Amino acid sequence: MMGLMALFRIAPLLATAAAIEVPKFGEAVVDSHGEPVMRHMRNVRETDRAILQELGEAAELSELSGQEKHESIFDLNFTNGTVQDVVNQTLDQLFAMNASETTIAQAMRVKLDGKGDTRALASTALFSIFGMACILASFRTLRVTYPTLYSKRELERITSSQDEPKVASDEGAFASPIHDSDDEVGPSMLKQLRSTWRLQDDCVIEVAGLDACMHLQFQVLALRVLISLMVIPAVLCPLHWMGAPEGAESFAAVSWTVHEDRYGVLCLHCITVWYVVLITIRHLFKAQEQFLPMRYAWLKQVKPPQATTVIVEGIPENLRTDARLGAYFSSLFPENAVLRSYVVRRTKLLASKLARLEEAQQACGRALSRLEAVTAAEQLKNVQEEVTAEHVRLGRAADAFDPDACTNCGIITFRSHRDVRLALREQLATDCCTLSLKVAPAPEDIWYDSFQMPQSKTVGWLCILGIFTFFSPCVVLVSSLVRLNSLARVAPVVADLKENAPGFAAMLEGLLTTMALNALMAVTPWMFYLVSCSFFRPFSFADVQVKVQGLYFTFLAFFILLVTTFTQGVMSTLWLVAQQPTHIVHLLATSLPTASHFYVNYLVVGWLSCIYELIRLFPLLKFISYKEHMGSEEARQKAETESVELGSRVGKSVLMLLICIVYCSLCPVALIFGAIYFLLERVSHGYLCYYAEPKQPDLGGKNWVQALQQVHIGLVIYVLLMVGVLGASGIEFIICLVPSLYVIANSWLNLNSSFLWESLPLDGVFDQDGIDELKIAEGQEQLYEQPEVMKCRQVLKTFNVQTADTLSSGQVPEDDPSRATEDTDSVSLRS
């Protein structure tokens, strides 16, 4: 209900976004601190007030105007009451105060450039360094206390007396970490962290997979790009310092100023833009060339049946049986090209009955007396009959084209790589959604339950649009609720704290607001994960991570990198840009330069977040809770299930690189702090991938390719920003910089078309067929089959063996409950 009320209240504002007056290109005003702000913000507020009056809310506005003037929307006027009253009043006043000065950037605690930025940067750096020291001390203790969670592979090496982790030594051979500390888990913490820099790629691929290896390679790529751009602060910072106004702080003196009018400096900035674009593209192409041999080696290591299996979506109803689907593909390809065909069944009912069978078997094992054993055996007999009946019904319904038994998805296993390559490149029907083929994930990673859900991409995209739309109101709402003015209405002790210790109260308020915003940002990847699993029908956990990476990167780009541009709200700004696309240049030029110091602080705070990931907080909490009821190894396996969110990690890494690129001209020192960030992230993630985290399902570098494409988006934002900033000083700068957009677009197209990375070259396909020869054993042909069907077949096979043993052994002794149970199983099977 709250979401609907919010939607109805902001709908009139969205519908009238076209009536907002847009300023001319380059038009800006300067406030008392020399910060450019958009002149049309006042027009927007006046328009919003007029709309509210037309909607009959003039009385509410007049009441608010008669009250004490608030500095921001956070200073809401609450009456005494419960928490529910505070929430209701917050919602009412949240949508009524459209004429306030608050934007989403202020709600996200984005501080514009001004006085005190140098001191703020120093304080942030000291806080991050102190926090990293505390986290490392805690990590060292946890590493010794819970070695199975933080040094799992080191324990495996010690217990199995295997060779130590291979790292590149100075002599070029493989060396091992030195074990000269008194830790119980092998080498010291610092030596392990240091050794992550020297890990060989093949070692990381073997332990963590190619996706994790390429994530580490992206951090190395970011370091190479930033180091290549270090010439920019060496040249531009002294020039900015010489042109800084009198009395400017050190941080502001080395950054871009809005009053820059030296033509030589402007020309140098124009050259810098081209340098950044060309150097970044060069590193991207060089990194992609280094990725291809690793990708081809990974493809060659994929063994049948995964290497020769495809997933079929959109199967027509007349082909939804194993035999007919196989006959259809056999008619399209050479004789004996299809090894096996399988149509996915709807096995939810069978899965529930198998769960009951497992419980009944456990009850028989726990029986202590003969009476309990007989009762449990009788119950087991009934469940066995139900499982058998459901298995037979499902098979007959599948052969009868029953839509309640079979889905529209199936799996085809070919005999050769050539047939798979041909099938994936062809469209089998006039409709692209009918009989569409995709590469199959690993058998142990495939999600058969996803095939049984209806695919609702439209609903999924609407949910994602809702997340983007209502994130801003949620941020404002949560930020207002944790303000001390709000808490004082429901907790009198907070009011006393504000009066007696105002300094501590201000620090506490900032801490609570920051924690609330971080909690909202942490929940976002989980929401994208749920939407992707529920509506986009992913095939595996790795497919979900690729989807989450794209969505989370877009989210971070909107609400972190471009948050200062949404002065009118997300939807209103997008509507405005859709009507006048060229307005985005002015929007970037008048908003991003005003918060450059904030993003430098954001990079510094990122140092702390990199080291914080070593704690593995959520797997640790789950491990401690599970360990109370099960063994250490079993608790670790359950705690680490889907604990590695590679998609969100890669998305955040790309965002940090884009922040450095976008602000490399306006605030060149961002390159230095960004390089330190990627240095720490490489150490942290390298340790987690190699020593602590379990190996995740692998797609062979899809996250890497998507990350390189996202870097091009950052280059486009950077060029458009500098076109707006430099274009205000002369048309010649616009003419000089616009062609760089063509270079970026051409690079993006060539990166996708010039490199064949999704499959092996044709000669490699022939060689692979000659090596494998695809002599698959009889038992391996059933790998791509639903676990419920495979388990049911094993249960029936066990029943047959028990039946034969029981009939051959004769009468069951009366004092043997287990043999009585076996006899009951045999009677159930014969019936």
GUKEMI-569236 format. One record per residue (C-alpha): x, y, z. Coordinates in pm, whole numbers, plus 50000, padded with zeros to 5 digits. Layout:
BEGIN
XYZ;...
# end
This chain:
BEGIN
500005000050000;502835024050078;504405017349739;501105023749559;500575055849750;504065067249655;503465058649291;500185077649272;501715108049437;504735110649209;502835101548890;501675137648825;505255149548857;506465123948604;503655132048363;504485169248362;508245165548327;507925178147970;506785212048096;510005218448288;511975247348151;515415236548031;518315261148050;520505268947757;523695249447700;526465260947928;524205282848145;525125280348513;525245301548824;527815302049102;526995301549471;529005315849761;531495286849751;532095289049378;530115257549304;528105256448981;524465247049022;521745244348762;519545274748735;516495254248638;516335237348981;514345267349103;511985263648808;511495227048894;510545235149253;508115262349143;506585238148893;506225211349161;504535236149394;502075246349121;501265209949049;500565202949415;498285232949432;496365220949127;495965187149295;494245203449590;497185202449831;497605239749865;496405237850224;499125213150311;501765234950150;500565266050327;500645247550658;504215236850591;505245272050491;503865285550818;505995262151020;509615266951104;511655264950786;513555232350751;517045230750610;516325197650437;513725170750410;515475151750686;514325176750946;510755164350941;508245176851195;506995146951395;504515145551675;504975122251966;503865086951891;504905051751809;507255040151541;504295033551310;503145069551357;506625081751269;506645060750951;503195073150845;504075109450910;507365104850724;505565092150416;503055120450426;505645147650463;508075130450226;505825135149924;504425168350036;507795185950060;508605185649689;509615222049711;512455214849954;516135216949872;516705179449918;517845157549627;518795121049606;522445131649620;521885148049958;520005117350078;522995096149973;525245118950182;527005132949874;528895163849986;529665189949722;533125204949695;533815232949938;535795243450240;537235216550463;537675190550187;541395186250259;540745179550626;537885156150536;540145136150302;542835133150569;540275122050826;538825096350585;542275082550507;543195079550876;539875063150956;540305038150672;543865029450775;542855024951139;539845004151035;542004982150811;544404975951100;541544965551327;540024942951060;543364926150989;543824919451360;540344904051376;541014884251059;544214869851206;542284857851511;539434843351305;541914826251074;543374807251367;540024800851539;538144788851229;540814775650991;538304754950794;536554786950688;539544809650624;542404786250528;540604755850393;543034748250115;546054753050339;544604727050576;544004703550284;547614707650180;548874700350529;546664670250590;547254654250250;551014662550238;550644676549891;552874702049726;552584737449853;550714764049648;552684772749339;553794808749313;556254824449077;559624828649242;562294853549154;564244826448970;561274820148738;560424785948884;557664777549124;558224785349489;556104780249799;555224801850096;557714797550379;556364780450690;558264797550969;555474811051187;553754796151485;550264797551330;548364765051331;547334768750967;550734770650801;552334803250684;551714836350850;548834858450746;551034885350591;553024859850391;549864844350257;548514878450158;551814887249994;551934854149807;548614861849635;550434887049414;552654859649271;550014833549199;550154817748857;547034819648642;546884782048589;546954776448965;544064800549018;542074784648735;542584750248883;541544761149231;538874787749169;537964786448797;538524809248499;535824834248605;537574840848937;540954842448762;539714868548514;538244888948799;541744890748945;543074898948598;540614927948572;542124942848885;545574939548727;544184955748411;542814984648616;546224989548779;547924989848439;545475015848308;545845038148614;549645035548614;549705045148247;547565075548330;549815087048619;551365112248384;548115131848410;548445142048778;552145148548722;551285174348452;547845187948543;548195191348921;551005217448900;549055236448633;545915236048846;547945247349146;549355277248959;545885287748845;544125281949178;542485312149345;544145327949644;543425310549974;542305278049811;542885246050004;545495221149890;542915195849771;540985221949573;544155237749434;545185206249244;541685201149103;539795217448820;538285251548890;535175265248725;536985297848651;539705281248439;540205303448133;543855297348036;543675286347676;546845265647695;545525245947993;542225240147815;544055226747509;546115204247732;542895190447886;541625183447536;544795163747459;544395145647791;540965132947690;542355117347375;545255102647570;542915086547824;540675071947552;543495057847341;545535043947633;542495027347792;541365011447464;544884999047399;545004981747737;541534966747685;542514951147352;545824938547488;544054922647785;541484906447555;544284891647345;545804876647659;542404862847758;541844842947437;544504815747500;543134810847850;539604808547714;540604783247446;542444762247702;539344762747923;537114752247632;539414723247552;539284711647913;535484709747909;534754672847867;531744655147723;528874654747774;529004691747869;531134700547568;528604684947328;525314693847498;522904722147425;519744733847598;516604737047386;513964762847478;510524767947328;509854731947228;506494728647046;503884706747210;504114679746942;507844674747019;507704673447398;508794637347436;512294623247446;511784602147134;510174629046917;512664655747018;515544632546937;513964622346604;513524659046505;517194667446562;518294634846399;516444645446085;518374678346074;521854664446133;523814635145993;522994599846097;523834591046458;524734627446530;522364629046831;523524608147122;520684615147364;517594637047399;515754645747716;512684667247785;512594682748131;509714669648346;507684687248611;508904668148914;507754689049209;505294662349324;507864634749276;510444654949470;508064658849765;507384621349770;511104613549756;511634636750053;508984617250244;510704584750145;514004597250284;512314606750610;510714572350631;514054555350574;515614576250848;512754566651080;513464529851014;517104535151098;516214552051427;513804524551539;514864509551873;512194483451935;510504457651717;507184475951742;508724508551623;510484490151343;507254473951223;505414507351230;508214524951045;508404496550792;504694499250723;505004536650669;508014531150443;506014506150241;503244531450178;505684558550073;507474534549840;504224526649670;503484563649626;506924570249476;506574541049237;503094551849130;504184587849074;507204576648872;505014555048649;502404582648611;505024608448518;506504585648251;503134577748096;502034614248103;505274624747935;504704599747654;501124612747615;502184649447560;500634659847889;501534697047943;501394691148319;504154665148290;506674680348046;508034715448012;508944733447690;512664728947759;514924699947680;518534688647650;520264674747340;523634657347358;525514653747029;528374630646941;530794657146808;531794693046865;531144701246500;527454693046531;527174714846842;528864743846667;526534740446368;523424738046587;524284768946793;524784790446481;521504782046313;517904792946373;515704762146364;512274778946338;510734810346194;510214823246548;513464830346728;511884819747059;510944785146925;513614758246945;516284782847053;519594766647151;522074777047417;525274762547557;524624739547851;526284746448187;528084719848388;525854690348490;526354697448860;525464734248819;522304731948608;519044743248772;516244720248660;513724737948884;514224769248675;512934751148364;509694743448543;508914780148611;507164802148353;509454827548190;508114862748255;510754886748131;508254915348111;507384911748479;511094908748562;511984941148383;509074958648556;510434946948891;513874960248802;512314993348695;510534994349029;513824989449214;515385018649027;512305040449070;511635035249440;515235034149556;515365072049587;512215074649806;513485045550015;516815063050072;515085095050179;512675075750401;515335055050576;517645084950615;514865105150776;513905076751010;517405073051154;517835110351211;518015119151578;515135143651538;512945114251440;514285090251702;513865116151977;510065114951931;509905077852018;512935075652250;513285104252503;516815092952585;517895104352238;516635139552311;518665140052633;521725128452440;521355157052192;521205182552472;524005168552690;526475156652420;525795174452090;529155164651940;528685127852009;525085130251889;526195144851555;528745116951510;526145090851603;523665105151356;526185103751074;527105068151166;523475056751172;522725072950838;525805057750677;524955023250813;521385026150683;522585036050335;525145007950329;522434983350430;520254994750139;523144991849896;524024957050027;520454944849981;520314955849616;522384926949467;520234902549660;517094918249511;518534915749160;519404879549233;515834871649336;514354889149033;516724871148797;515954837148948;512194842948956;511464857848613;514394852948374;514684815048412;518474811748445;520104778548371;522674779348649;524094799548936;526844812548708;524224825948462;522594844948746;525914860848842;526394874148489;522894889048498;523474903848845;526744919348729;525034938548449;522144950148667;524284959348967;526764978748756;523914998548603;522515005048948;525875017049081;526415038948776;523055055848835;523095059849213;526825064049277;528585078148971;525695098548828;523745105149145;524425142649140;522755145648798;519345134448930;518365167949079;514775162548962;514605125649045;515605095248842;512525091848624;512135129248565;515755132648458;515565102548226;512365116248073;514045149748021;517095133947855;514845112147637;513145143647505;516395162947458;519355138547433;521915166447395;520925179647737;522895151347897;526125169947815;525055200648008;523675178948287;526995161148334;529075192748306;527085211448571;526745183148824;529715159248824;532475185548870;530785198049188;531355164849372;534805153849259;536195154649613;533375132349735;534345105049490;537975106849598;536775100649954;534615072449818;537735055949677;539505059750011;536585044250199;536755016049945;540125006150093;538314996150410;535654976550223;538314956150041;539924944450364;536524939650526;535674912450275;538354890550434;536094886550737;533434867950534;530804878850785;527724860850654;529434827150593;530984830650939;527634836451108;526034807350922;529004784951001;528774792451374;525024785451379;525324753051176;528264740351379;526034736651683;524024709351509;526464691951272;530104685351201;532624712051108;533024701450745;529294698150684;528674731850850;531294747750626;529744733550311;526284746250405;527614780350510;529474784850181;526564775349956;526184803749703;528274825949930;530484840349654;528694868149468;531104872349179;528644893648981;528414921049242;532184920449295;532954925448928;530294952548900;531814972149187;535344968449048;534214982748714;532535011848893;535725020449083;537725020748761;535135043148595;535255067748885;539005070748834;538645075348458;535755100148473;537525122648727;541115118348602;541055153148441;538945172148694;540655157249000;543845139548887;544745127249238;541835102649205;544165080848997;546545076849292;543855067149540;542235044449281;545515025849226;545775019549600;542205006449600;542864980749325;546114970749495;544204962249814;541344945849625;543764923549436;545304911549764;541954906349936;540174888449652;543284868749564;543444854649915;539734846649921;539754829349582;542854808449643;542824800350013;539314803950154;536344803249920;535004772049746;535274767749372;532264782549198;530494771448879;532424785148584;531324800748255;534814806248124;535144844148144;531714858348053;531994882848343;535324894748199;533934902247854;530954920548003;533274940948225;535334952547925;532144963847753;531124983248064;534465001548068;533515016047727;530405030847889;532645048748137;534735062847853;531595076647689;530565093648015;534065108148051;534105122447698;530605137347731;531595153048063;534695169347918;532765180747609;530415199447840;533185213148063;535525224347784;532755232647537;531655261647756;534985278247670;534845274047295;533255254847011;536675242946892;536975219847192;533665203247107;534795197646750;538035182746875;536515158847132;533395145946956;535365122846719;536655103947023;533115090547067;533455073646728;536745058246840;535065044147151;532115030446954;534435014546701;536464999046983;533324984447140;532234969046810;535684955046734;535984940547083;532824920247019;533444910846656;537204908646610;537814883146885;536294848346864;535994839347230;532674821247271;533834789947087;537004774146953;538234781846601;537144756446344;540504738746332;540394735846710;536954720046686;538234692946448;541254686546669;539044683546974;536814657946805;539874637446720;541144638447077;537904630247259;536324606047012;533344609247246;533364573547374;531024580547661;530464552047902;526974538647940;526574552348290;527704587248193;524904592447943;522514600148226;524434630248358;521984655648211;518874643048385;516814656548670;518084644749008;514574633949113;514294610348814;517804596748871;517154591649241;513864574349173;515594550748932;518244542749194;515554536649455;513724512649227;516984494949146;517704491349518;514224477449571;514814451249302;518064440449465;516374438649805;513534418349657;515894393049502;517894389849825;514764385350035;513204359049807;516444338949793;517084340150169;513684326850274;512034335950607;513204367050789;514254361951153;511834376951398;514544393651608;515964413351314;513974445651254;516174456050964;515504423750778;511834428450854;512044462150687;513684446950381;510904420950360;508334448750375;510144466450088;509964434849880;506254430449940;505724466749841;507654462049520;505814429849424;502474447349474;
# end
